[in-house]
Amino acid sequence: MCTISIDIDDATVRRINPLLTSRESISQWLQRQVDEMIERMDVQPRTISPNAHTADEMKVIVTDRIRKMESGEAAYIDGEEGFAQIRKRYGL
């Protein structure tokens, strides 16, 4: 376990909950918030993106794509077009 010191705006905290009037009550409230946040993070399933690749896998993918572009088998897409496709695909 570790101890961390943080600065918070006590007036803002009181707007969130007017019962938080003392340093001790704010400290206890904040500790509960942090404990709950850590618990949520700890119990959430850890997922790996289906697009995640190891460095070796990426080398194979990039080498194959370069070969296809050089042979004319695949079209070259510049960065702007590539980003436009990503934005469209993911609604960005």
N, C-alpha and C positions, 0 to 999 in steps of 0.2 A: 504494500500500500504506500502511496506517496501523498505528500501535502503540497498543494499548489495554491498560490495566492493570486487572486484576480481582482480587478477593479470593476465595479458595476455602479450604475446610477441608481441610488436608493430611491430617488423620487419616482423613477420609471417603475421600479419594482413595486412601490406602493400603489401606483396606478393599476398594476396588474392585480395586486391583492392588497387592499387597504389594511388588512390585519398584520401585515409585515411591517411592524413599527420599530423593531429593535434590530441591532446588528445580529444578535443570536437567532431571532426568528428568521431573518433573511438568510443567514448561514444555513440553518436547518432546511429551509425551503429549497435553497439552491443545491444542497447536497442531495436531497430527494430527486430533484430534476436531473442532476447528473447521473445518479444511480439508475434511474429509469431509462435514461438515454443509452447508457452503456449496456443495460440488460437487453434493450431492444436490438442493439447492434450485435450483441453476442448470440442471441437466439435466432436471428434471421439466417436463412440458409445462404451459404456462400455459393454464389454461382460464378461460373467462368463464362465470359462472352463466347458465343459460338464462333466469333471472328478472331478469337485469340490464337496466336501462333507462336511457337518457339522461334528462336533466332534461326535455327537450322531450317525450319519449315518456311520461314519468310525468304531465306536465301533461295530455296528451290522455287517458290512462287515467283519471286522477282526475276530470277534467271529465265524461267519459262516465259514470262510476259515479255521480257526484252527480246528473247529469241523470236517470239511470235510477231512483235512489232518490226523487227529487222527483216523478217522473211516476208512481211506483207500479209501474214495470216491474220493479224489483228491490227486495228487502226490505232494510230497514236492519238492520245487525248492529252491536251495540255492541262496544266494545273487548274486554270479557271474553269474549263469544261468539266474536269473531274470533280471540283468542288461544287459546281452547279448540279451535277448528278447526285452527289451526296446530299445536298440541301433538299433537292426534290424528293429523293427516296425517304428521307427522315423528317420531312416537313419543317425544315429549318429556314 
